[in-house]
Amino acid sequence: MISRNTVRGARMLGLGAYRPRREVGNAEVCRLLDVDPDWVLARSGIRTRRFAAEDESLVAMSTAAGRDALAAADVDAGAVDVTLVATMSHTATSPQVATQVAHELGAVNGPAMDIGAACAGFCYCLELAASLIASGTADHVLVVGAERMSDIVDPADRSTAFIFGDGAGAVVVGRSDEPGIGPVAWGADGSQAGLIVQQPTWRERGADDEFPGLRMQGPAVFRWATTRMVPLAQEAMELAGVKIEQLAAFVPHQANARITDALARALALPEHVTVADNVVDTGNTSAASVPLAMHGLLAAGRVEPGDGALLMGFGAGLTFAAQVVRLPAVLAPPADAVA
């Protein structure tokens, strides 16, 4: 049981996912990087990732994932009170992705907004959704994490080009007699903002037309994640009143396999706890990472709906969040085409 001191409980009712059609292996990514594909695998644990095509926009991927989440939850789009989309890769400042997704789905009876909290964005939105339901403001909230990281990563940048991929995941959060989303442990550390930045900014872009891509200080990010996230995970479990042996799964942001392995070791996870590891074939999909990882575990039958899981997101900002949840239902097979 997950404890949460709220008047109305909330849980994830249904989960959907969208993975772009095109698979991109390490050999292709390495053409501009002057590194060996085996080096990429050893450094990140990534073999392939998905890159979105022109017709696989953020709106299209989010809509496809959202539609499957609604179907899995058996909730009509008209019953959605709020639509939240977590993304950091939208290349247009207006309109927001969420307003268009809500329109495409028919979730037009409430507000819609984007949340820009990078790789922690989905976990941030999950807490916002649970709080909206607890307060009585909403009965159903659609939460989407969606990224086209291939749009904002410089393909010649050795710090980022081999890491990131594209995709979308979505959940429907609804009322529940028994809380299925634990209290969040979260925060932000702007003193470390320079570890992951867009450089140059669009304003600073010079006459040489330098690509304003995402730049990352990988070793420093690794050290930060593997030290700061362990006490965060422990705080989330304490807030939820859950012991680590009660978990069925650990679903951290799929930054890279080395970080996931280090976190699992530091937390001393029992053998029965399944650790999400789909970074190997999705890459780092930022705000889409956690829902895609949840979906991968459920679709493969490695965990079951209703199982307890520890979710964790962390990334640029720096932003971080973790919460204990009950896993939702999914449709099988997963969506692989824009509907």
LOKEGU-149511 format. One record per residue (C-alpha): x, y, z. Coordinates in steps of 0.25 Angstrom, whole numbers, plus 5000, padded with zeros to 4 digits. Example, Ala and Ser with C-alpha at 12.3 -4.5 7.8 and 13.67 -1.06 7.14 Angstrom:
2
504949825031
505549965029
END
This chain:
339
500050005000
500550144997
500250255007
499850395003
499150495012
498150545002
496650555002
496550484988
497450384984
498050374969
498650264961
499150234947
497950164940
498550144926
499850154919
500150174904
501450184896
501950234882
503350184877
503750244863
503850154851
505350174848
506350104856
507750164856
508950074860
510250124866
511050104853
510150214846
510250304858
511750294859
512050334844
512150484849
512750454862
514150384859
513850284870
513550134869
512150074871
512749984882
513250104889
511750164889
511250024894
512250024905
512050164909
510550174909
509950034908
509250074895
509149994882
508050064875
507150184877
505850234869
505950364861
504550424857
504250454842
503550574837
502150524839
502550474853
502450614860
502350634875
500850664873
500650534865
501450444874
500850504887
499450484881
499750334877
500250304891
499150384898
498050314890
498650174894
498650224909
497250264908
496850134902
497650054912
496950134924
495550124917
495450274918
494750354908
495550474903
494450564907
494550524921
496050584922
496050704930
497450754928
498550714918
500050724922
501150704912
502550694917
503650734906
504950804905
505050784889
503950874884
504550964873
503451054873
503151154884
501651154880
500751084880
500950994891
500950844888
499850814899
498850904893
498950834879
498950694886
497750724893
497050764881
497450644873
496950554884
495650624887
496150654901
495550794899
494750814912
495950874920
497350944920
498550894913
499950934915
501450894913
502450864925
503950884922
504650814932
505550724923
505750584927
505050604940
503850664933
502950534933
503150514948
502850664950
501550654942
501150524950
501150604963
500450714957
499350624952
499250554965
499150684972
498050734963
497250614966
497450624981
496950764981
495750734974
496150814962
496150694952
495650554952
496550514940
497850574935
498550524923
500050534925
501050524913
502550514912
502950544897
504250574891
504950594877
506350604883
506850584869
506450724866
507250794877
508550704877
509750734868
510050604861
511550644861
511550664876
512250544883
511650584897
510150564892
510050514878
510050364881
509250374894
507850424890
506650374883
505150414880
503850364885
502650384894
501950324906
500650354912
499750324924
498350354929
498350394943
496950374950
496350364964
496550244972
496050204986
497450154989
498550244985
499450194974
500450314973
501250334985
501750474990
502850524981
504250554985
504750664976
505550784974
506450874965
507950914966
508151034957
509651044962
509850924953
509150984941
510350984933
510550834932
509450824921
509250944912
508750994899
510051054893
510051154886
508651204889
507751244877
508151394881
509551364881
509651294868
510651364859
510851384845
511651244844
510251184846
510751094857
509750984861
509051024875
509050884880
509050824894
510350814900
510650724912
511850704922
511650554923
512650514934
512050624943
510650584940
510950444944
511550484957
510450564961
509350464957
510050344964
510150424977
508950514978
507950414973
508150314983
507650394995
506550444986
506050304984
506150274998
505350395002
504250364992
504050224998
504050285012
502950385008
502150275002
502350185014
502850075005
504049985008
505049944996
504649804997
503249834994
503549884980
503449804968
504149904959
505150014958
504850104946
505950214946
506150314935
506850244924
508050334923
509050224920
509250084925
510450124934
509650214942
508550114944
509450004948
510150094958
508850144964
508349994965
509549954972
509550074982
508150054986
508449904988
507149864981
506649714984
506849614973
505349614971
505249764967
505249774952
506149894947
505649964934
506749954924
506149994910
507250104908
507949994900
506950004889
506250144891
507450234895
507150344905
505850404901
505850514912
504350544917
503850414909
504850324916
504150284929
502750254922
503450184911
504250094921
502950064928
502250024916
503449934911
503449864925
501949844924
501849804909
502849704911
502149634923
503349664932
502449734942
500949744944
499849854945
499749884960
501149854963
501949954972
503050034965
503950144968
504050244957
505150344956
505450454946
506750554946
507350644936
507650784930
507350894940
507750824948
506350764951
506050634959
504850554964
504450424969
503150354974
502650214977
501450174968
500550064965
500750024950
499650044940
498949954930
499549954915
499049914902
499749804894
500449814885
500949954886
500650064876
501650074865
501050164855
500350304855
498850284855
END
